[in-house]
Amino acid sequence: MKNTIQDKEKLVNSVFTTVSKKYDLMNDIMSFGAHRFWKNRLLDWMSPQENSSLVDVASGTGNIAKLFSNRIANSGEICCVEPNEKMYLSGKLNLKNFHNIKWFKEFAEKLPFKDNTFDYYTISYGIRNVTDINKTLKEALRVLKPGGRLMCLEFSKVENELINFFYQRYSKIIPQMGKYVVGSSKPYDYLIKSIDNFYTQNELLDLIEKNGFSNVEYRNLSNGISAIHSGWKI
Ligand SMILES: C[S@@+](CC[C@H](N)C(=O)[O-])C[C@H]1O[C@@H](n2cnc3c(N)ncnc32)[C@H](O)[C@@H]1O
């Protein structure tokens, strides 16, 4: 069990070290820009108030933190958590002009914050990559204030059979695109496998509830290619 956890941590770290320089470009290419639209839908549903605080976990290059900050006129405090050295450095550089955003090179399973600190917790395309999803969700609950909200954006399960047929075929060529753009197909083999092996919308909803969140619900994006889950700390 311990070996499996360490193996996943190593694999995920090497995946993001390989893709870090071209991470945003490759996302734009393989999703035809849709990831930007999906991230904006998360912010639309969240509808954050000015001066609210956010912890964005698995921040990568900092897309969510930037959108959140822009929506609240840079008024609130934001903490970005990202364990991969290269992604962390690239995110920090991207957002260097945002003085309300701090970066932490830490893991989702053990956050360096006190209990009841944040109004919002986001994790975008990160929960599939953590080594312990239950620990991650418990940490999310711990650091949120009572009344605080978790929002999770992740690849999910396509609901329409015909769309799924084409989506599955399209997925098969993504590693080849990765080879061309990033120089390696391996990270994108991992991406496709990890999406296949991940929970359904309802399984993830149950898991979030089991870890203490209330009023958990989800919304599909593009027929379930991605989904946003929302839950509250009561
Ligand atoms: C697909 S990227 C998502 C980046 C960004 N949130 C976005 O939506 O574009 C996943 C990120 O999760 C990070 N990650 C992997 N394991 C993690 C863990 N245990 N805790 C926190 N972040 C982790 C990776 O280093 C990577 O930067």
PDBQT file of the ligand as one rigid body, heavy atoms in Angstrom, charges set to zero:
ROOT
HETATM    1  C1  LIG A 301      -3.711  18.906 -14.086  1.00  0.00    +0.000 C 
HETATM    2  S1  LIG A 301      -2.807  19.973 -13.037  1.00  0.00    +0.000 S 
HETATM    3  C2  LIG A 301      -4.038  21.185 -12.622  1.00  0.00    +0.000 C 
HETATM    4  C3  LIG A 301      -3.491  22.575 -12.530  1.00  0.00    +0.000 C 
HETATM    5  C4  LIG A 301      -4.535  23.679 -12.394  1.00  0.00    +0.000 C 
HETATM    6  N1  LIG A 301      -5.286  23.551 -11.173  1.00  0.00    +0.000 N 
HETATM    7  C5  LIG A 301      -5.457  23.734 -13.586  1.00  0.00    +0.000 C 
HETATM    8  O1  LIG A 301      -6.663  23.550 -13.424  1.00  0.00    +0.000 OA
HETATM    9  O2  LIG A 301      -4.976  23.985 -14.701  1.00  0.00    +0.000 OA
HETATM   10  C6  LIG A 301      -2.694  19.035 -11.567  1.00  0.00    +0.000 C 
HETATM   11  C7  LIG A 301      -1.737  19.601 -10.546  1.00  0.00    +0.000 C 
HETATM   12  O3  LIG A 301      -1.875  18.841  -9.331  1.00  0.00    +0.000 OA
HETATM   13  C8  LIG A 301      -0.619  18.815  -8.709  1.00  0.00    +0.000 C 
HETATM   14  N2  LIG A 301      -0.613  17.721  -7.700  1.00  0.00    +0.000 N 
HETATM   15  C9  LIG A 301      -0.321  16.432  -7.879  1.00  0.00    +0.000 A 
HETATM   16  N3  LIG A 301      -0.402  15.764  -6.712  1.00  0.00    +0.000 NA
HETATM   17  C10 LIG A 301      -0.779  16.668  -5.779  1.00  0.00    +0.000 A 
HETATM   18  C11 LIG A 301      -1.022  16.595  -4.380  1.00  0.00    +0.000 A 
HETATM   19  N4  LIG A 301      -0.913  15.455  -3.720  1.00  0.00    +0.000 N 
HETATM   20  N5  LIG A 301      -1.368  17.741  -3.729  1.00  0.00    +0.000 NA
HETATM   21  C12 LIG A 301      -1.506  18.903  -4.413  1.00  0.00    +0.000 A 
HETATM   22  N6  LIG A 301      -1.270  19.028  -5.727  1.00  0.00    +0.000 NA
HETATM   23  C13 LIG A 301      -0.918  17.927  -6.408  1.00  0.00    +0.000 A 
HETATM   24  C14 LIG A 301       0.347  18.591  -9.866  1.00  0.00    +0.000 C 
HETATM   25  O4  LIG A 301       1.668  18.894  -9.536  1.00  0.00    +0.000 OA
HETATM   26  C15 LIG A 301      -0.272  19.494 -10.926  1.00  0.00    +0.000 C 
HETATM   27  O5  LIG A 301       0.318  20.762 -10.950  1.00  0.00    +0.000 OA
ENDROOT
TORSDOF 0
